[in-house]
Amino acid sequence: MTEATLILVRHGQSQWNLENRFTGWWDVDLTEKGEAEAVAAGKLMLEKGVLPTVAFTSLQTRAIRTLHIALDNAGRSWIPETKNWLLNERHYGGLTGLNKAETAEKHGEDQVHIWRRSFDTPPPPIEKGSQYDPGNDPRYAGIDVPLTESLKDTIARVLPFYEAEIVPQLKKGETVIVSAHGNSLRALVKHLSGISDDDITGLEIPTGQPIVYPFKDGAPSGERAYLSEG
């Protein structure tokens, strides 16, 4: 039996996390706290001897920088790395850039809760060419950029990428790290842990804290565990 390990890391705190704004596909950087969370994640992997051999991340700065900072602090900055938009955060459509509290005041808490936490109801689409439309970002050249996404939509793009690109590495016995986002990682946790559509929307993925799954022959062989100090 070929044993392998999958490490999932949600990016450290971003500037818009701090400002309580819907971020989605908009590219924002880490705060000092977010950088510190990434440093801690890398040191924890080194301390526990859970050392990545292959890395995957999205095309978004906050996830890329979290990966690089963590790998630097784990002494693994040299490992091969794949960036792909399919691991991007969920696209929050017309909510992108808005303060969550102000949005709740405008549209009502119930409606915003549906947009944020329902499984298959997306927010209103973003207006093409508007301030936070990522459609003209050169990193997405040739990609049919969505105008909005539900969690279900996000899962529909993340899982095929996982099966095609990540599972083959796990079958080879690699220790794979995926640095991504709250919703793209929800997609993976839902699949790996068999969580229902209703329950996955309430699962919080903590920033900067490595989640580890053991694998055998490309399939999970145990439940997820959080790496922790001590």
N, C-alpha and C positions, 0 to 999 in steps of 0.2 A: 504494500500500500504506500502510495506517494503522499507524504504529509506536506502541508503548506500552511501559510498564514495570510489572512487578509486583515489589513489595518485600515480603518476608516477614520479620517480626521476632518471635522468641520473647521473651516477657516477661523482664525482668531477674530476678535471683535473688529468690525469695520467702522469707518466714520459714520456711515448711515445707520448701523446698528446702534451706535451711541446716540444719534439724533432721532432714533425711533421712526425712520423713514422706510417706505417700501423700496427695496433695492433691485431685486430681480436681475435683469441682464445689464443694468447700468454698472459701469466699472468704477468702483471706489476702492481706496487703499485701506490698509490696517491702521488702527490707532496704536499708540504706544502700548496700551494694554493688550491689543491683539498680537503685536509683535512679541510681547512677553509670554503670552499663551503659547505661541508657536515655539519659542525657545524652551519653555517647560515641557512641551510635548516631545521635542527632540531629546532632551536630557532624560526624560522618563523612558523613552524607547531604549536609549543606551543603557540606563541603569538596569532595566528589566531584561536586557539581551534580546529584545524583539527588534531586529535590525532589518530594515527593508532592503530588498535586492532589485526591485522593479517599482517604478512610480507612475501614477496616472493623476492628471489633474484637469481642470477646466481651462477655458481661455480667459478667465477673469483674474485680475491682479491679486485680489485678496486671497484666493485659493493658491495661486502660483507662489506668492511670497510666503504664505504659511508653509507650503511644502518645502521651499528652499531653506527657510530659516530652521525648520524642524530637522531636515536632513543634515544641514551644517552642524547642528548641535548633537546629532547622533553619529557624526563622522561618516555620513553616507552620501555626501553631495555628488559623488562620482557615479551613482547608479543610473541606468538608462531611464528616460522620462518621456512620457507621451502626454501631449496636451490635446484635448478635443472638446468642441463646443457641446457635445452630447452630455457632458458632465456639468454643464452650466446650471446655475440656479434656475428655479422656475421663473418664467416671465410673468411679471405682475401687471402687464398691460398698462391701461390708463392710470393705474394707481402708482406707477413708478415715480419716485421722487416725493410723494406726498407723505406728510407726517401722519402716523397712524391714529393718533388721538384726534387730530383735526378732521381726518377723513371720517371717523366715527361720529363726530359732531355734525358733519354735513350730511352723511348718508344714513346715519343710525347705526348703533352698535350691532344690531342683529344682522343687517345687510353686510357690514364689513366682516363680521364673524363668518358669514357664509362664504364670502370671497376668500378669506384667509384660510378657513379650516374645512370647508366642504371638500369631498373627494373629487367631484367631477364638475363643479360649477366654477368657470373661470371668471376673473374680473373683467370689466369692460375692456375692449381692445385699445391699444395705444394708437394715437393718430399718427399716421405716417408723416415723417418730416418734422414731428414735434420735438421739443427740447430734449426729451429723454429716449427718443426712438433710436435703437442701436443699429438700424438698418443700413446706415452709411459707414459704420465702423469697419475699417479695412480688415480687421481680424475675421469678419463674417462674410468676406467677399465670396460669392458663389454659393452661399447658404440661403435657403428660403427661411429667413428669420420670422419666427412666429410673432403675432401681434398681441397675444395673451396666452396663458396656459393655466389649466387646472393641475392639481397634483396627479390626476390620472394621465393627463397629457405628458407630464414630466416623466412619469414612470414608463410611458410608451416609447420614449427615446433613450432613457438610461439603460433599461434592461437589455435591449438588443446589443448595445455597445458592451455591456458587461459580459454577455454570453460570447460575443465574438472576439473580444480583445483581452479581457481580464481572466476569464475562466481558463483559457489555454495556458496562461502563465501559472495559474494555481495547479493545473494538472502536471506541470513540470516541476512542482515543488518549490516555487519561488515564494518569497515573503513580499507580498504586494501591498503598497500603500496607495490609498486613494485620498487625495486632498480635494475636497469639494464643498458642497453647500448644504444647508438645512434640508431642502426638499429633494435634491438629487441623492443625498445620502438616505433620506427617508425611503426613497424608491428601493435602494439596495437592502436596507434593514427590513423593509416589508417583505421582500422576496426571501431573504435569507432566514428570517425568523418566523415566517408564516403568519404575519400579522394581518388582521382583517382590514377591509376598506374603512370601516367605521373607526377602528382603534388607531390606525396609523396616523390619522390627522391630529391626534392629541399627543403623539410622541414628540418630545423635545430632544433634539440632538445638541448636546452642549458644545460650545465653541472650544477648540483647542485641546480636546480630551480624546486621546486615541481609544477607539473601540476595536477589539480584536476578535476575529472569528478563526477557530482552527478548521482546517480542511483536510480531507483525505480523498485522493483521486478526483479532485476538482469539485467536491461537494462538501457542504458544511458538516463537520463531525461533532459539533458542540454549539452551545448557545454563546451569544456575544458576551464579552466581558470588557469592562472598562479598566484600562491601565491606571493604577493609582500609586501614589507614593507610599513607602513603608513596606 
